[in-house]
Amino acid sequence: MTLPKMIVLDLDGTLLDSNKNVSGRTVKLLTELKEKGVQLVFATARPPRVTVFKGIDLTTLGTLIFYNGALFDCALTKKQIHFGIPHRTAQKVIDYCNELDPEANLSVEIKDHWFSFKPLDYREFMHVDHNPVVIEQEHVSSQDCTKILLTDFPFANQLVTTYQNELNVIVTDQGRLTQIMAKEASKEQAIAHLLKTHQLDFDDVLCFGDDYNDLGLFQACGYAVAMGNAVDELKEIADEVTSSNDEEGVANVLEKLKNRE
């Protein structure tokens, strides 16, 4: 593996350890690679408001892709690109989820604003210090949704089957989190846009990941590294499996990369 022109890193379960920290060693290696001209991209399912971490400033190191590719800034025009679920489709999905399970723990993200239709406490599960704002469903009925989220939804597989041709439906976090986005929203499609602006190809990209929302990226990139804690499906298609996110798996690969120069 030679020095790539772009490195794409997932956050949770990959760059971040279980305590949501990044080691100083990892930050140092990323900084050195950036100084050598490597484009760094942080591709996450998270919204912008929860991508600030102690000891690392992601915004100065590289480009951020949010909501699994549904929201990011164009490197060329500096304009925000948003792949939202059309509002009529979003309302149809929300109604269908409530029909399947009237007690569904459902929330909606709209460009970094988080809403739910009943009180939900996600502070521990999602490692956040706030919960979605409770509103009436009609208040978002005319807006394109960035993402629809369901936790511990017993009919997740049925959702995948029903909407797999119309939407991007991913089940992550050991089956506990169902994420629904526009069909155009994926990490690999967002990276394709960035590559075009930088006149690069997927063969020039090294990527790191651990969960199902990284599968498309792994299939597209020139070299893919799965974390030791990754799902088996990701490990099976990876070019390399490193140690876990709690064992500095990213840094261990970057160190080898640096030493091969």
PEPE-V837507 format. One record per backbone hydrogen bond with DSSP energy under -0.5 kcal/mol. NH is the residue of the N-H (numbers start at 1). CO is the residue of the C=O. E is the energy in kcal/mol with one decimal. If there is no record, write none. Layout:
BEGIN
NH:CO:E + NH:CO:E
END
This chain:
BEGIN
5:204:-1.7 + 6:204:-1.6 + 7:39:-2.8 + 8:206:-2.7 + 9:7:-0.5 + 9:41:-2.9 + 10:208:-1.2 + 13:16:-0.5 + 14:11:-2.1 + 15:10:-1.3 + 16:11:-2.5 + 17:21:-2.5 + 20:17:-2.2 + 22:54:-0.6 + 27:23:-2.2 + 28:24:-2.4 + 29:25:-2.1 + 30:26:-2.5 + 31:27:-2.4 + 32:28:-2.2 + 33:29:-2.2 + 34:30:-2.4 + 35:31:-2.0 + 36:32:-1.0 + 37:34:-1.8 + 38:33:-2.2 + 39:5:-2.7 + 41:7:-2.7 + 42:63:-3.0 + 43:9:-1.8 + 43:41:-0.7 + 44:42:-0.6 + 44:65:-2.8 + 50:47:-1.4 + 51:48:-1.3 + 53:51:-0.5 + 53:56:-0.7 + 56:53:-1.3 + 58:56:-0.7 + 60:57:-0.9 + 61:57:-1.3 + 62:58:-2.2 + 63:40:-2.4 + 65:42:-2.9 + 66:71:-2.9 + 67:46:-2.1 + 68:44:-2.8 + 69:66:-1.8 + 70:66:-0.8 + 70:67:-0.9 + 71:66:-1.5 + 72:81:-1.9 + 73:64:-0.6 + 74:79:-3.1 + 78:74:-2.0 + 81:72:-3.8 + 82:80:-0.5 + 83:70:-2.8 + 84:82:-0.8 + 85:145:-3.8 + 86:84:-0.5 + 90:86:-2.8 + 91:87:-2.2 + 92:88:-1.8 + 93:89:-2.4 + 94:90:-2.5 + 95:91:-2.4 + 96:92:-2.1 + 97:93:-2.6 + 98:94:-2.1 + 99:95:-1.7 + 100:96:-2.3 + 101:97:-2.4 + 104:101:-2.3 + 105:151:-0.5 + 106:104:-1.4 + 107:149:-2.4 + 108:115:-3.2 + 109:147:-3.2 + 110:113:-2.8 + 113:110:-0.7 + 115:108:-3.0 + 116:133:-2.1 + 117:106:-0.7 + 122:120:-0.7 + 126:122:-2.7 + 128:123:-1.1 + 133:114:-2.5 + 135:116:-2.7 + 139:136:-1.9 + 140:137:-1.9 + 141:138:-0.8 + 143:140:-1.6 + 145:85:-1.6 + 146:109:-2.0 + 147:109:-1.8 + 148:180:-2.4 + 149:107:-3.0 + 150:178:-2.1 + 151:105:-1.7 + 152:176:-3.1 + 154:152:-0.6 + 156:153:-1.2 + 159:155:-1.8 + 160:156:-2.1 + 161:157:-2.2 + 162:158:-2.4 + 163:159:-2.4 + 164:160:-1.2 + 166:163:-1.2 + 167:163:-3.2 + 168:181:-2.5 + 169:167:-0.8 + 170:168:-0.5 + 170:179:-2.7 + 172:170:-0.6 + 172:177:-3.0 + 176:173:-1.6 + 177:172:-2.1 + 178:150:-3.1 + 178:176:-0.5 + 179:170:-3.4 + 179:177:-0.5 + 180:148:-2.6 + 181:168:-2.4 + 182:83:-0.6 + 183:166:-0.6 + 185:182:-1.5 + 186:184:-0.8 + 190:186:-1.9 + 191:187:-2.5 + 192:188:-2.2 + 193:189:-1.6 + 194:190:-1.9 + 195:191:-3.0 + 196:192:-1.9 + 197:193:-1.7 + 198:194:-1.7 + 199:195:-0.6 + 199:196:-0.8 + 200:195:-2.7 + 204:201:-1.8 + 205:202:-2.0 + 206:6:-2.5 + 207:223:-2.4 + 208:8:-2.3 + 209:225:-1.6 + 214:211:-2.1 + 215:212:-1.6 + 218:214:-2.4 + 219:215:-2.0 + 220:216:-1.1 + 221:217:-2.5 + 222:202:-2.4 + 223:205:-1.8 + 225:207:-3.0 + 226:224:-0.5 + 226:240:-2.7 + 227:209:-2.0 + 228:243:-1.3 + 230:227:-2.0 + 231:210:-2.0 + 234:231:-1.0 + 235:231:-1.8 + 236:232:-2.3 + 237:233:-0.6 + 237:234:-0.7 + 238:234:-0.8 + 238:235:-0.6 + 239:224:-2.1 + 240:224:-1.4 + 242:226:-2.6 + 242:240:-0.5 + 247:244:-1.5 + 248:245:-0.6 + 249:244:-1.9 + 252:248:-2.4 + 253:249:-1.3 + 254:250:-2.4 + 255:251:-2.7 + 256:252:-1.4 + 257:253:-2.4 + 258:254:-2.5 + 259:255:-2.2 + 260:256:-1.0 + 260:257:-0.5 + 261:258:-1.1
END
